[in-house]
Amino acid sequence: MRSIVMAARNIYRWLHSTNRNFIVRGYIRFFPSKHLFREIHFPIYVWQNVYLRNKGCISFGRNVTLCHNAHISPTNLNVGDNVWIGANCFLCGNVVIGNNVLIGPNVSIPGSSHNIDDLSRPILKSGATSVGTTIDDDVWIGANAVILDGVHIHTGAVIGAGSVVTKGVGHYEVVGGIPAKLIKTRKAAVVEEADKG
């Protein structure tokens, strides 16, 4: 009996060790309901209080991390490999996220928008439209940023913390502000360093 108790303690400690805890949570949470997702690959790291709705519209690649209190309620969501979705993030509507993307905490990506043109109807009953938001590979989105519907963020872009992105962001551009404007181009910095060296 004592050996069974010791084995159970060791398993408990292993499951709740720092790195394994997130992997095991992902397996335990999603493996039994794997058929509910459109597509899901493991490992997936899930922290506490992650809210997922419309699982049949969600596709997760490998090594996806969903941090505390992430709220994901899409009509269509494709997430690539090696993606970090920070704490308190909000994703809804039609969103495509590429590979190797870092999304900081408190980022809002509403891949849809409310209709406001029909004045005969209350805003609450006006309905919504969805063009969709696309985030390409190797993108970093800083904390508290808002990416509006219809925006395409191209490869290698960086979105500054607290920015509101209302239009597309080009390849390797660094943008920031409200509304987000071009600050510099990452590719140009690489070329300048190569010329100096």
ROTI-913052 format. One record per residue (C-alpha): residue number from 1; x, y, z. Coordinates in nm, 4 decimals, m for minus. Layout:
BEGIN
    i      east     north        up
  NUM         X         Y         Z
...
***
This chain:
BEGIN
    i      east     north        up
    1    0.0000    0.0000    0.0000
    2    0.2815    0.2369    0.0899
    3    0.4456    0.1861   m0.2525
    4    0.1181    0.2773   m0.4284
    5    0.0930    0.6004   m0.2280
    6    0.4569    0.6853   m0.3074
    7    0.4013    0.6145   m0.6779
    8    0.0916    0.8361   m0.6779
    9    0.2879    1.1188   m0.5099
   10    0.5682    1.0900   m0.7653
   11    0.3198    1.1009   m1.0535
   12    0.1483    1.4025   m0.8982
   13    0.4825    1.5849   m0.8580
   14    0.5818    1.5019   m1.2155
   15    0.2481    1.6262   m1.3533
   16    0.2715    1.9520   m1.1601
   17    0.6342    2.0367   m1.2272
   18    0.6750    2.3714   m1.4040
   19    0.7334    2.2724   m1.7668
   20    0.5372    1.9492   m1.7756
   21    0.2350    2.1079   m1.6148
   22    0.1493    2.3097   m1.9248
   23    0.2049    2.0172   m2.1622
   24   m0.0019    1.7798   m1.9541
   25   m0.2835    2.0322   m1.9172
   26   m0.2980    2.0650   m2.2939
   27   m0.3116    1.6892   m2.3445
   28   m0.5642    1.6306   m2.0676
   29   m0.7830    1.9218   m2.1701
   30   m0.7878    1.8738   m2.5458
   31   m0.7060    1.5118   m2.6203
   32   m1.0447    1.3696   m2.5133
   33   m1.2206    1.6398   m2.7165
   34   m0.9767    1.6357   m3.0102
   35   m1.2568    1.5435   m3.2507
   36   m1.4407    1.8686   m3.1591
   37   m1.1662    2.0835   m3.3160
   38   m1.1294    2.1264   m3.6905
   39   m0.7620    2.0371   m3.6466
   40   m0.5298    2.0241   m3.3460
   41   m0.1646    1.9196   m3.3129
   42    0.0233    1.8506   m2.9922
   43    0.1925    1.9647   m2.7812
   44   m0.0326    2.2545   m2.6892
   45    0.0323    2.4516   m2.3706
   46   m0.2745    2.5746   m2.1844
   47   m0.2672    2.7928   m1.8764
   48   m0.5580    2.8536   m1.6394
   49   m0.8999    2.9968   m1.7292
   50   m0.8652    2.9764   m2.1072
   51   m1.2067    3.0131   m2.2709
   52   m1.2591    2.8429   m2.6069
   53   m1.5851    2.8629   m2.7989
   54   m1.6762    2.7244   m3.1430
   55   m1.4047    2.4559   m3.1292
   56   m1.5197    2.3189   m3.4654
   57   m1.3946    2.6438   m3.6243
   58   m1.0473    2.6238   m3.4660
   59   m0.7261    2.4791   m3.6083
   60   m0.4142    2.4747   m3.3846
   61   m0.0624    2.3926   m3.5035
   62    0.2177    2.2484   m3.2888
   63    0.3659    2.4258   m2.9839
   64    0.0820    2.6730   m2.9360
   65    0.0658    2.8430   m2.5955
   66   m0.2614    2.9839   m2.4617
   67   m0.1937    3.1960   m2.1531
   68   m0.4170    3.2845   m1.8584
   69   m0.7668    3.4155   m1.9337
   70   m0.7338    3.4046   m2.3121
   71   m1.0808    3.4385   m2.4661
   72   m1.1100    3.2743   m2.8076
   73   m1.4496    3.2847   m2.9768
   74   m1.3958    3.2675   m3.3550
   75   m1.6060    3.2017   m3.6596
   76   m1.2823    3.0777   m3.8199
   77   m0.9392    3.0560   m3.6537
   78   m0.6237    2.9053   m3.8066
   79   m0.3173    2.9150   m3.5814
   80    0.0218    2.7992   m3.7116
   81    0.3135    2.6376   m3.5266
   82    0.5093    2.7981   m3.2399
   83    0.2536    3.0654   m3.1529
   84    0.2297    3.2390   m2.8149
   85   m0.1091    3.3936   m2.7300
   86   m0.0587    3.6072   m2.4194
   87   m0.2643    3.6492   m2.1054
   88   m0.6065    3.8146   m2.1370
   89   m0.6009    3.8108   m2.5183
   90   m0.9287    3.8317   m2.7066
   91   m0.9718    3.6722   m3.0520
   92   m1.3022    3.6500   m3.2365
   93   m1.4357    3.6492   m3.5918
   94   m1.2224    3.5313   m3.8822
   95   m0.8511    3.5247   m3.7870
   96   m0.5505    3.3559   m3.9505
   97   m0.2209    3.3467   m3.7568
   98    0.0988    3.2160   m3.9188
   99    0.4017    3.0420   m3.7663
  100    0.6400    3.1801   m3.5020
  101    0.4075    3.4586   m3.3889
  102    0.4280    3.6269   m3.0481
  103    0.1096    3.7965   m2.9254
  104    0.1612    3.9899   m2.6023
  105   m0.0837    4.0201   m2.3133
  106   m0.4167    4.2034   m2.3421
  107   m0.4137    4.2055   m2.7226
  108   m0.7521    4.2282   m2.8921
  109   m0.8041    4.0879   m3.2411
  110   m1.1719    4.1217   m3.3289
  111   m1.1838    3.9623   m3.6727
  112   m1.5259    4.1190   m3.7299
  113   m1.7012    4.4551   m3.6968
  114   m2.0506    4.5834   m3.6173
  115   m2.2685    4.7352   m3.8890
  116   m2.3395    5.0998   m3.8098
  117   m2.4928    5.2298   m4.1341
  118   m2.8582    5.1347   m4.0757
  119   m2.9941    5.4082   m3.8456
  120   m3.3405    5.2491   m3.8285
  121   m3.2054    4.9629   m3.6143
  122   m3.0429    4.9799   m3.2712
  123   m2.6686    4.9161   m3.2734
  124   m2.7226    4.6033   m3.0643
  125   m2.9368    4.4493   m3.3411
  126   m2.7470    4.5857   m3.6388
  127   m2.5477    4.2674   m3.7028
  128   m2.1821    4.2211   m3.7868
  129   m1.9579    4.1822   m4.0885
  130   m1.6302    3.9963   m4.1076
  131   m1.3570    4.0660   m4.3610
  132   m1.1008    3.8760   m4.1539
  133   m0.7626    3.9492   m4.0010
  134   m0.4425    3.7853   m4.1270
  135   m0.1151    3.7743   m3.9359
  136    0.1735    3.6246   m4.1334
  137    0.4815    3.4406   m4.0012
  138    0.7406    3.5874   m3.7625
  139    0.5275    3.8718   m3.6232
  140    0.5453    4.0274   m3.2769
  141    0.2400    4.2093   m3.1417
  142    0.3106    4.4117   m2.8266
  143    0.0937    4.4278   m2.5156
  144   m0.2452    4.6013   m2.5258
  145   m0.2495    4.6339   m2.9054
  146   m0.5752    4.6229   m3.1016
  147   m0.5783    4.4733   m3.4528
  148   m0.9015    4.5679   m3.6306
  149   m1.0973    4.3626   m3.8825
  150   m0.9641    4.3567   m4.2381
  151   m0.5999    4.4143   m4.1421
  152   m0.3188    4.2076   m4.2968
  153    0.0077    4.2081   m4.1017
  154    0.2883    4.0810   m4.3239
  155    0.5951    3.8702   m4.2412
  156    0.8443    4.0049   m3.9885
  157    0.6336    4.2996   m3.8719
  158    0.6415    4.4375   m3.5178
  159    0.3387    4.6090   m3.3628
  160    0.4233    4.8436   m3.0741
  161    0.2549    4.8123   m2.7359
  162   m0.0773    4.9953   m2.7107
  163   m0.1116    5.0446   m3.0858
  164   m0.4409    5.0423   m3.2733
  165   m0.3817    4.8909   m3.6170
  166   m0.6458    5.0089   m3.8650
  167   m0.4737    4.9240   m4.1948
  168   m0.2270    4.6715   m4.3332
  169    0.1334    4.6497   m4.2143
  170    0.4059    4.5715   m4.4698
  171    0.6903    4.3213   m4.4557
  172    0.9397    4.3884   m4.1730
  173    0.7736    4.7156   m4.0722
  174    0.7697    4.8403   m3.7141
  175    0.4519    5.0367   m3.6405
  176    0.3110    5.2047   m3.3313
  177    0.0648    5.4635   m3.2079
  178   m0.3072    5.5366   m3.2391
  179   m0.3676    5.4832   m3.5240
  180   m0.0534    5.2799   m3.5906
  181    0.2001    5.4483   m3.8188
  182    0.5330    5.3374   m3.9622
  183    0.8242    5.3923   m3.7240
  184    1.0979    5.2092   m3.9136
  185    1.1689    4.9054   m4.1262
  186    1.3525    4.6099   m3.9710
  187    1.4966    4.4983   m4.3028
  188    1.6626    4.8365   m4.3598
  189    1.8365    4.8085   m4.0199
  190    1.9757    4.4685   m4.1180
  191    2.1010    4.6033   m4.4517
  192    2.2667    4.9052   m4.2785
  193    2.4469    4.6779   m4.0298
  194    2.5674    4.4542   m4.3135
  195    2.7034    4.7598   m4.4993
  196    2.8904    4.8830   m4.1891
  197    3.0406    4.5400   m4.1127
***
